[in-house]
Every structure is written in structure tokens, then in C-alpha cells.
Amino acid sequence: MTVAEAVEVTVGIDIGTTSVKAVAVDEDGGVQARARIPHDVNAPSPAVLEHDAAAVWATSVVEACETVSAGHKVAGIGLAAMVPSLAAVDRNGMPVSPGILYGDHRGHHPDGEFVGFLRSLEQAVPDAHAYWPAQAVASHALCGAAAIDGVTAMTCLPAFGADGWDAQWCDPGKLPHLAMDSTPIGERGDAPVSAGTVDALAEQLVAGADLPGDVLVICGTTLITWAVGEGWPEAEGLWTIPHLQPGLSAIGGPSNAGGLFLEQVRALTGDPEDEPHHPDRVPLWVPYIRGERTPRHDPDLRAALVGLDVGHGPADVLAAGYEAAGFVVRHHLDLAGISPERIVAVGGGTQVERWMQALADATSLPVDVTAVPEGAARGAAWLARITAGLESGDWVEARRWARTGRRVEPRADWAEACNRRYPQWRAACDARIGAAQ
């Protein structure tokens, strides 16, 4: 088949914490090609979290785009990435500093993470041409224009204000272009490129968690819980954001108890394939591997294994890790005060069956697992369709791409054991926090 005969696609690219993912998606949401390029994360201590920004945000993005574009008619290209992030770049738009990532100690600033990152880089690389987040570095690598969308800009408050970049906080000329609509920021070949957006938004677009009682759980390096409800619920320690559906909002937020924590537990246990001894014979993990985001908001918290005895084996300890991730979701739901009916699980972690089962058991909720794990890349591909003029611009329409691959039901014996253990887990976490203080 020649390119002229090929199915028309849009390409979506997602810069994640541990890999760059790209997909080529047809008009019905079918993935025609996919690529995943893993990369290292520099985390020599709990205080540091960095990427090799030149390699990850530029080189790998271009490579992933080229891989999935080969042999296809590409109508548009979209980008998504984690927030916040920032790197110093030279006149050619190439990073000349590490890419600082969310949770890094340089973001512990009274005016927010982005301002903290900016002040740190201004001091470390004062002669830099500019300071760009991952989305802008990637868009420049693809089409020569460094831009972010309004959603990404909102994560840069207070440097971003009602009239754009606020000169009180920064030199606007050293920050990326703000693309506040779907107009293309440039082209790669004949394909228009849309401004980079936030990965969690891209995930939400195509997840299908659109009704009150739905709970979107993003199972990536970061574990993110968004409970959908009516009105504007608020709870201490949690965030509330508008939902794509009119009249609805989502309450919850990000946690470090996702892949960042679970990869460490797997490494420590040797990732055993055998089953834990018994539902009632599981210890407790306090999962604060490098502090916690919502609802604790404390970067100095650390993890602990509680209740370990001579009868426990590696499988029990690993089961406790997955269960702790599920308990974190349950804690968010308890604080939110909503009545959840089901979980919609998305992200790369959905391919780990033990994680999905533990999520169902720990929350006593059914888990509808997405059929396509590259949700953020797929959402970026949808936004590329808008930029290409193939869609109206109504983000709600993206739900037609939602696909459920399977449903995971709670196991009665494990759910009952989790119900007994959950108050103990809450008490262990509170005790750990008290000891840290």
C-alpha cells in the first residue's frame, strides 16, 4: 500500500516520566501504529527528579513521531506531557540544562512549582536563550515553534495571568508562545502541529468517565484520581477542576503511590509470580516513596512497611504494594465525599493485572479497564484532529473514542479483607506523618 492509499491518521505523542509514547489513530479511534521509547529518570535522591531534556523531550519525540507516521497519511500531530516541567534552552531550541520535573525540590517555592523551577534555572543558566517546559521543547523539535496551550499555561500560575505571561514574574520573551485556541502552531511536512497540552487532560478526553459516580484513575508513574460529580465539591487536601461535561466537575488529584512507588516494591521483592498466602495475611505499605502530593502535600514524607512478620514472603509484600495504591484511591474518594459507582482505569499500569485487581479489591468497586493504554497520546491525537479541521472543536465529542477492554470485579474474600485492613492502613499513614513531624 502506498502512502496515498493509506488510512488517514492523526498522530498523538505523550512525554511520560519513564517513556515517550506515540500513536497513529484513525477517525474511529483505532490505533494504526504505536511506538514506545523508554528513558531514564535522574533521581539520585528523593529531592531530585530530572530528565535528559535534549534526549527525551526532543530526540525521542521526533523519533516516536517518525516511527508511527511511516506509511501513513498524517493529517495532524498533537502533543501531551506531564506538568510542571522546565529546561533552559539555547537559540536553536535545544535544552542546555536537565529538564526539571514535578516534585523536584527546586519547585518548593512560596509562589508555586513553576516559579521555583524558573528561579532555579535563571540562577543556574542565566545566559540561556529561553526557559521552556517539555511541551514547548517538543513542539519546537517537531515544527520549529515553541508553544503551549492554555491548559498547560494554567499550571504556570502566577507567572501566567489573565493577559498572558506576567512580566512581574518573568521575561515573557524567554517563555514559550501561548496558543490559546486550536490554530496550528506550525507544520511538520504537510501536517499541522497543535500546541502541547497536559497529559491528564488528554487522558480525560478519551477515557469515557463522563457521568456522576464515575472515577477516572490514571495508573501511570503518577497515580491520579478524579471523581466525577455534580456542582463544585471541595475537600481539604484535594483539587477540584471543571469536567468536560457541562455542569460536572472532578475532585481528586495526583499521588506518588503509582508506578513510581510500585516499581520500587517490585524491585525489592523480585516481582514474584506466586500468589500471596491469604487475604488476611498481607502487611501494610505506607507508600510515601518520595513524599506525597494530594492529599498530604508533604515532600518530606517517606515510605514504611508495617506489620511484616516471619510468615510473610515476597508475594505478600508485593500484594501490599498494589493494595496501598488502591487504598490511596479509596482515601481520595473518602475525602471527596462522593458516592462512586465504578472506576475507569487508564494509563500504562492498566496492563498489570495484579494492580487492576487490587484496585477493585481495595475500593470494592468494579474497574473498567481501557482497551488502549496510551490514553494521553490518543487524546493528543484527538486534539490534532481539531487543529486539522477534522472535528468541530467540542472536546466532549472525544468520548466517542472511549473503549473499555475488560471489567475487573472485586473478589469478595479480598474486598472483605481490604475493608478490615483499610482503617489500619489509614492509622499507619497517620502515625508515619506524626513521626515525621
C-alpha positions in Angstrom: 0.0 0.0 0.0 1.3 3.5 -0.9 1.0 6.4 1.4 -1.6 7.9 -1.0 -3.7 4.8 -0.4 -3.2 4.6 3.4 -5.8 5.3 6.0 -5.6 9.0 7.1 -4.5 9.3 10.7 -3.6 11.9 13.3 -0.5 11.3 15.5 -0.5 11.8 19.2 2.7 11.9 21.3 2.8 11.7 25.1 6.0 12.6 27.0 5.8 10.5 30.2 8.0 10.2 33.2 9.6 6.9 32.0 8.8 6.8 28.3 7.7 8.6 25.2 4.6 7.1 23.6 3.2 7.8 20.2 0.1 6.5 18.3 -1.3 7.0 14.9 -5.1 7.0 15.2 -7.8 6.8 12.5 -11.0 8.7 12.6 -12.8 6.0 14.6 -10.2 5.9 17.3 -8.5 2.8 16.1 -4.7 2.7 16.7 -3.0 2.0 13.4 0.6 2.3 14.7 2.2 2.7 18.1 5.7 3.4 19.5 7.2 3.5 22.9 10.7 4.8 23.7 11.7 4.2 27.3 14.1 6.6 29.0 15.9 7.1 32.3 14.8 9.3 35.1 17.6 11.0 37.1 16.5 10.7 40.7 19.7 10.4 42.8 17.8 11.4 45.9 14.1 11.9 46.8 14.6 15.6 46.3 15.6 15.4 42.6 13.6 14.4 39.6 15.0 15.2 36.1 15.1 14.2 32.5 17.8 14.5 29.9 15.6 17.0 28.3 17.5 17.1 24.9 17.2 13.3 24.6 13.7 12.8 25.9 11.8 16.0 25.1 13.3 16.5 21.6 15.1 13.5 20.1 12.8 10.8 21.4 9.7 12.8 20.4 10.9 13.2 16.8 11.8 9.5 16.7 8.5 8.3 18.0 6.6 10.7 15.6 8.6 9.4 12.6 8.0 5.8 13.6 4.2 5.9 13.8 4.0 8.3 10.8 5.8 6.0 8.4 3.5 4.7 5.7 0.5 6.8 6.8 -1.2 10.0 5.6 -0.8 12.2 8.6 -3.5 14.9 8.9 -2.2 16.4 12.1 0.1 16.0 15.1 -0.7 16.6 18.8 1.4 16.6 22.0 0.9 16.0 25.7 3.3 15.9 28.6 3.4 15.8 32.4 3.4 19.1 34.3 5.1 21.1 35.6 8.5 20.7 33.8 11.1 23.2 32.7 14.5 23.4 31.0 16.9 26.1 29.8 17.3 26.1 26.0 19.8 27.7 23.6 19.0 29.8 20.5 18.4 26.6 18.5 15.7 25.5 21.0 17.8 22.6 22.4 18.0 22.1 26.1 21.2 23.1 27.8 20.1 22.0 31.3 18.4 19.0 32.7 14.6 19.0 32.4 13.3 19.6 36.0 10.1 17.5 36.7 7.1 17.8 39.1 8.0 17.2 42.7 11.7 18.2 42.4 12.9 20.2 45.4 13.6 23.3 43.2 9.8 23.7 42.9 9.4 24.1 46.7 8.7 27.8 46.3 6.1 30.0 48.0 4.8 31.1 44.6 4.4 27.6 43.2 6.5 24.9 41.4 6.8 26.6 38.1 8.1 29.8 39.6 10.5 27.7 41.7 11.8 25.9 38.6 12.2 29.2 36.7 14.1 30.9 39.5 16.4 27.9 39.9 17.2 27.8 36.1 17.6 31.6 35.9 20.3 31.2 38.6 21.9 28.1 37.1 21.9 29.1 33.5 21.5 32.9 33.4 22.6 33.3 29.8 20.0 30.8 28.5 18.1 31.9 25.4 14.8 30.8 27.0 13.1 28.5 29.5 10.6 26.0 28.1 8.5 23.2 29.5 8.5 19.8 27.9 5.6 20.6 25.6 7.4 23.6 24.1 10.7 21.8 23.6 8.9 19.0 21.8 6.8 21.3 19.6 9.9 23.2 18.6 11.7 19.9 17.7 8.7 18.9 15.6 7.9 22.1 13.7 10.3 24.9 14.8 7.7 26.7 17.0 7.8 26.5 20.8 4.3 26.7 22.2 2.0 25.5 24.9 -1.8 25.6 25.2 -3.9 27.4 27.8 -4.4 24.4 30.0 -0.6 23.9 30.3 -0.3 27.7 30.9 -2.7 27.4 33.8 -0.2 25.1 35.6 2.3 28.0 35.4 0.4 30.3 37.7 1.2 33.0 38.8 3.7 33.5 36.0 0.7 33.1 33.7 -2.1 35.7 34.2 -5.2 37.0 32.5 -3.2 38.8 29.8 -0.6 36.0 29.2 2.9 35.8 30.7 3.1 38.3 33.6 6.3 40.5 33.4 6.1 40.8 37.1 7.3 37.2 37.4 9.3 36.6 34.2 10.6 38.0 31.0 7.8 36.9 28.5 10.3 36.8 25.7 12.1 33.9 27.5 9.0 31.7 27.7 7.1 29.9 25.0 4.3 31.2 22.8 0.9 30.9 24.2 -1.5 29.2 21.8 -5.0 29.9 23.3 -7.0 28.2 20.5 -6.7 25.3 18.1 -4.9 27.2 15.4 -1.8 25.3 14.2 1.5 26.5 15.6 3.4 25.1 12.7 3.7 22.2 10.3 5.8 19.0 10.1 5.7 18.2 6.4 2.2 18.9 5.4 0.7 18.0 8.8 -0.3 20.9 11.1 1.0 20.7 14.7 -1.1 21.6 17.7 0.2 23.2 20.8 1.3 20.8 23.6 -1.2 20.2 26.4 -1.3 18.4 29.8 -1.2 14.6 29.8 -4.0 14.2 32.3 -6.4 16.4 30.2 -5.5 14.3 27.1 -6.3 11.1 29.1 -9.6 12.5 30.3 -10.7 13.4 26.8 -10.9 9.8 25.6 -11.4 7.9 28.9 -15.2 7.8 29.0 -15.5 8.7 32.7 -18.3 11.2 32.0 -21.1 10.5 34.5 -21.6 11.3 38.2 -20.2 8.3 40.1 -17.5 7.6 37.5 -14.0 7.7 38.9 -11.1 8.2 36.5 -7.9 6.7 37.8 -4.8 7.3 35.8 -2.4 4.5 36.5 1.0 5.8 35.4 4.2 6.8 37.1 1.9 9.2 39.0 -1.4 7.8 40.3 -4.2 10.3 39.6 -7.7 10.1 41.0 -10.6 12.2 39.6 -14.1 11.5 40.9 -16.8 12.9 38.7 -19.7 14.7 40.4 -22.3 17.5 40.0 -21.6 21.0 41.2 -18.3 22.1 42.6 -17.4 19.8 45.6 -14.3 20.8 47.6 -12.3 18.9 50.3 -9.2 19.8 52.2 -6.1 18.5 50.5 -7.8 17.7 47.2 -8.2 19.7 44.0 -11.4 20.4 42.1 -11.3 21.0 38.3 -14.0 21.5 35.7 -15.1 18.4 33.8 -15.6 18.4 30.1 -19.3 17.7 30.6 -21.3 20.8 31.4 -22.4 21.0 35.0 -19.9 18.5 36.2 -16.6 18.7 38.0 -13.9 16.3 39.1 -12.3 16.2 42.5 -9.1 14.4 43.5 -5.5 14.9 42.5 -2.1 13.2 41.9 -0.2 10.8 44.3 3.3 9.4 44.2 1.8 5.9 45.0 1.6 4.9 41.4 4.3 3.4 39.2 7.0 5.5 41.0 6.2 3.5 44.2 5.2 0.2 42.7 8.4 -0.2 40.6 10.4 0.1 43.8 8.3 -2.5 45.5 8.6 -4.8 42.5 12.4 -4.3 42.5 12.7 -5.0 46.2 10.5 -8.2 46.1 11.9 -9.6 42.8 8.4 -9.3 41.3 7.3 -12.8 42.3 4.7 -14.5 40.2 3.3 -16.6 43.1 0.1 -15.6 44.9 0.1 -14.1 48.5 -0.6 -16.6 51.2 -4.1 -15.5 52.3 -6.3 -12.3 52.0 -5.9 -11.8 55.7 -2.1 -12.3 55.7 -0.9 -9.1 54.0 1.3 -6.4 55.6 0.8 -2.6 55.1 2.8 -0.3 52.9 2.9 3.4 53.7 3.6 4.4 50.1 5.3 7.8 50.5 8.4 6.8 48.5 9.4 10.4 47.8 6.8 12.4 49.7 3.2 12.8 48.8 1.2 15.2 46.7 -2.6 15.1 47.3 -4.0 14.9 49.9 -0.8 15.2 52.1 1.1 17.9 50.2 4.4 17.0 52.0 7.6 16.3 50.0 9.4 15.0 53.1 7.3 12.0 53.9 8.9 8.6 53.4 7.6 5.0 53.0 7.4 2.3 55.6 6.4 -1.4 55.7 4.2 -2.1 58.7 3.2 -5.4 60.2 5.8 -7.5 58.5 6.3 -10.9 60.3 8.3 -14.1 59.7 5.4 -15.7 57.9 5.3 -13.1 55.1 7.0 -13.7 51.8 7.8 -11.6 48.8 4.4 -12.2 47.2 2.7 -10.8 50.4 4.9 -7.7 50.4 4.2 -7.1 46.7 0.4 -7.6 47.2 0.6 -5.0 50.0 2.2 -2.5 47.5 -0.7 -2.9 45.0 -3.2 -2.7 47.8 -1.7 0.5 49.1 -2.1 2.1 45.7 -5.7 1.1 45.8 -6.1 2.4 49.3 -4.7 5.8 48.1 -7.6 6.0 45.6 -10.1 5.0 48.3 -8.7 7.7 50.6 -9.2 10.3 47.9 -12.8 9.1 47.4 -13.5 9.2 51.2 -12.2 12.7 51.4 -14.2 13.8 48.3 -17.4 12.7 50.0 -18.9 11.4 46.7 -20.7 8.1 46.0 -18.6 6.3 43.5 -20.1 3.6 41.2 -17.2 2.5 39.1 -13.6 3.2 38.3 -12.4 3.9 34.8 -8.7 2.9 34.7 -6.4 4.3 32.1 -2.6 4.5 31.6 0.2 2.1 31.2 -0.4 0.5 34.6 -3.7 -1.0 33.3 -1.5 -3.7 31.6 -0.6 -5.0 35.1 -3.4 -7.3 36.0 -2.5 -7.5 39.7 -2.7 -3.8 40.0 -6.1 -3.7 38.4 -7.4 -6.5 40.7 -6.0 -4.8 43.8 -7.7 -1.5 42.8 -11.0 -3.3 42.6 -10.5 -5.2 45.8 -9.2 -2.2 47.8 -12.1 0.1 46.8 -14.9 -2.6 46.4 -15.7 -1.0 43.0 -15.7 -2.5 39.6 -12.9 -1.4 37.4 -13.5 -0.8 33.7 -10.0 -1.0 32.1 -9.4 1.0 28.9 -8.7 -1.0 25.8 -5.9 1.3 24.8 -3.2 2.1 27.4 -1.7 5.1 25.5 -4.6 7.3 26.6 -2.7 10.6 26.7 -1.2 10.0 23.3 -4.6 9.1 21.9 -6.1 12.2 23.5 -3.4 14.3 21.9 -4.3 12.7 18.5 -7.9 13.8 19.1 -6.8 17.4 19.7 -4.7 17.1 16.5 -8.0 16.3 14.6 -9.4 19.6 15.9 -6.3 21.5 14.7 -6.5 19.8 11.3 -10.2 20.9 10.9 -11.5 17.3 11.1 -13.6 17.9 14.3 -15.8 20.8 15.4 -13.7 21.7 18.4 -16.2 20.4 21.0 -14.0 18.4 23.3 -17.0 16.4 24.6 -17.1 14.7 21.2 -13.9 12.9 22.0 -15.8 10.4 24.2 -16.7 8.5 21.0 -13.1 7.2 21.1 -13.6 5.7 24.6 -13.0 1.9 24.6 -13.4 -0.5 27.5 -11.2 -3.6 27.2 -12.4 -5.5 30.2 -14.1 -5.2 33.6 -12.4 -6.3 36.8 -14.8 -7.1 39.6 -13.8 -7.1 43.3 -13.2 -10.5 44.8 -15.5 -11.0 47.8 -12.9 -12.5 50.1 -10.2 -9.9 49.2 -12.6 -7.0 49.4 -13.7 -8.0 52.8 -10.1 -8.3 54.0 -9.3 -4.9 52.5 -12.3 -3.4 54.3 -10.8 -4.7 57.6 -7.3 -3.5 56.7 -8.1 -0.1 55.3 -8.6 1.6 58.8 -5.3 0.0 59.9 -3.6 1.4 56.8 -5.1 4.9 57.4 -3.8 4.7 61.0 -0.3 3.6 59.9 -0.1 6.5 57.4 -1.2 9.0 60.1 1.3 7.6 62.5 4.1 7.9 59.9 3.1 11.5 59.3 3.1 12.2 63.1 6.5 10.6 63.5 7.9 12.8 60.6 6.6 15.9 62.4 
